[in-house]
């Protein structure tokens, strides 16, 4: 299994920079890698990629030396985690984690014995059996990232317990869904939302678990890194913003 450079970067105390990709495009994955991002979150929760496209996007990530992570559609279906990891993803990001029990289930679905109960087979992730399975199991348990998303009021209330679950490598705070859960849909600067996010950050710091969230611009990213966040996630919106700016600039 390829070394997970994002996991190692975070373990060294540095911040990793990556981005969500809801578009089913291996070419954009490659571009993100060549641009210097550390990881790509292939978004199958809100994006339309099927399993075959997902496999091609993971291959593109390997070509461009960017860590392929997959946000799965549903926290309660271990088969979605299994499929993403079997295809070669180096980690999963799982939405709507609201309790330590759910986080424990995610860890169990993501890792092999003795750390979990992920199904074992000689598939793409193990080079179709070319890597001896005992060797692959050891490497997969070491390199796979388990990322739990906290994005509800209940998740915030249980943040300390979630962050303390053994095997959870990182906690991601989803500000958009969290704003809705708190009763302020889309209000990214609402004081209640900011306070809730800070509560999660503090819980992660106390547990010694790395944490991250969405990054809106360069200044915001620098502030996040200075505050100790290690998983800085940009969105693909700059593609839209760039096109819009160019059209407006040319047409006047």
N, C-alpha and C positions, 0 to 999 in steps of 0.2 A: 504494500500500500504506500502511495506517495506520502512523504512527510506533509503534515498539515501546517503550512507556514503561518496561517492566521492564528492557529492555536498556540504555536510556539512564540509568535510575536507578542501575543497577549500575556503569555506566561513569563516573558522576559520583562514585563512591566510597561511595555509600550502600547500605544493605541493603534488599532487596525482600522483602516478606512476601506469601506466597500459600499455597495449599493443594491437596492432592490431592482429586480427586473421582472415585470409582469408580462412582458412581450415574449412570445415563443420564438426567439431568434438566436441561433448559435452565433451568428455574425456579430450581434451586439455584445454577446458574452466575450468574444475575442477582443473587440474594441475596448471593452472595459478593462480587460487584462493588459492590453498593450498601453493603455492610458496610465497604468501604474496602480490601479486599485488592488487591494490585498484580497478581497473576497467579493463574490457575487451571490446574492440571495435570489435564487430562481423561485419566483413566486407562483406556486400552484394553488394557493388559497384564492387569490383574486385574479390570477392569470389563467389563460386557456390551454397551456401546454399539456399535451398528452404524454404518455410514458415514452413513446418513441422519440418525440421531440425533446423530452427531458434528457434522454440518453445522449442525444446529439449536443445539447447545450453543455452537458457535463464534459463530453469529449473536447468541446471548444475551450472550456475552462482549463483543461489539462494542457492543451496546446499553448495557450496564452499565459500559463503559470499563474492562474488566479484560483483561489480556493472556492470550489463549488459547494454552496450550501443550498438546501431546499426548504422553503417554507411550505409545509404540508397543509392540506385543506382542513383537516379536522383533528382535534386532539385525541378523540376517543377511538380512532381506528389505527391500531398498530400496523396493519398491512400497508398503509400509506408510508409510514416510516421505513418499513422493511423494503418496499419497492425503491424508494429514493436511495437508500444506502446500498442496496444490491446493484443499482445502476452505476454506482461509483461516487455518489455525493460524499463529501468529507464531513458532513454534519447536517443536522436537521434543526429547523426553527419552528417551534410548535405554538400555535396561537391559543389564546383563551385559557391559560393555566391559572387556576384560581385557588389551588390548595397544594399542600405538600404531597398528598396522595396522588394527585394528577401528575405532578412532577416526577414522582417515583415511578409511575407507570410509563412515562416517556423515557426515562433512563433505562428501564427494564426492556422496552421495545427497541432501544437503540444499541444495546451492548450484548455481547455474548457472555455465556457462563465464564466466571462466577459472578460477573457484575450485572448480568441481565439474562434475558431469555429470547433474544433475537433469533429468528430462524436461520439455520446455517446451510449453505449450499455453495457449490463451486461455480459461482456466477461471475459477471463482469468484474465486480469489485475485487475478486480474488484471481483475476485474469483467467477466468473460466477453468479454474482448477490448476493452472500452471504454478501457482504458489501453494505449497503444502498447507492444508487447512489449519493445522495447529499454529503454524507461523503466521498465517493470515489473521486468525482470531486474536492473537496477541497484539499484532500491529493495529488491527481495527479498533480494539478496545482502547488503545493508547492515542490514536490519531483522530477518532471521530469526536466531533463537537456536538454537545447537547445544549440547545438554547431554548429557554422557556420564555414565552411572552407573557408579561403581565399587562393587561389592558382592560381590566374591569375594577369596579370598586371593591369587590370581594377579593380579587387578586392583590390589590394594594393592602387590604387589611391583613392578608396572610403572607405578605412579602418576606418577612423575616424567616418564616418556616420554609417557604419555597426556596429561597436563596441558600438555605442551610442543607438542602437535600444532597447527599453524596452522589456524585456523578453529574450534577448540573454544572456545566462549564461556564455558563453565562446567562444573565437575565437581560432580556430586551423589554423596554417599556414602550408600549404602543400608544402614542399620544392621541391618535385620531379616535380609535375605538374607546379609549379611556375617557376622552372628552364626552362621548355619547353616553357612556355608562354613568358619568357623573351628572348628566342632565344638561350639558353644554356642547351639543354636537358641533364639531368643527371650530370651536373657539380655542385656538391653540395657546392663547395668552391669558386664558381665564385663571384668576388666582387660585381657585379650587383645584384646577388641573395641575398647575405648577407645584402646588403644595403636595399633591398626591404623588407626582413624579419624584419630588425631592424625598419623600418618605421612602420610596422604593430604592432610590440611590443610596440613602443612608443605611437601609437594611442590608443591601448588598455589601456595602463597605464594612459593616460590622461583621458580616459572615465571611468576608474575604473572597467573595464571588464577584468576578468582573461584571460590569454592567454597561449598557449602551442604549441608544435611542436614535430617533431621526435627527439628522443634521441639516439645517436649512440653508446655511451659507458658510463662507470661509470664516468669518468672525465668530459665528456660532460654534463651528467646529473647534476652533482654537480655544474658546471658552470651555467647551465640553472636555477637551483633552486636559486643560489646566485644572479642571475640577476633578479629574481622576477617571472619567469615563474612557473605556478602552475599545468600544465597538461603535464606531461612528458611521452611520448609515445615510448616504445621500439617496435621493430619489431620481428616477429617470426624467423628471420634469424639465431639467435644463435642456433636453432635446427640443421639447415644445417651446420653451422660452427663447431659445436661440433662433428657431425658425420664425417665431412671431416677431422677434426683434429685427431680424434681417428683412422680413416682408415690410414691416412698418418703416424701417430705415430707408429702404429702396423706393417705396411708393410715396414716402413723405407724408 
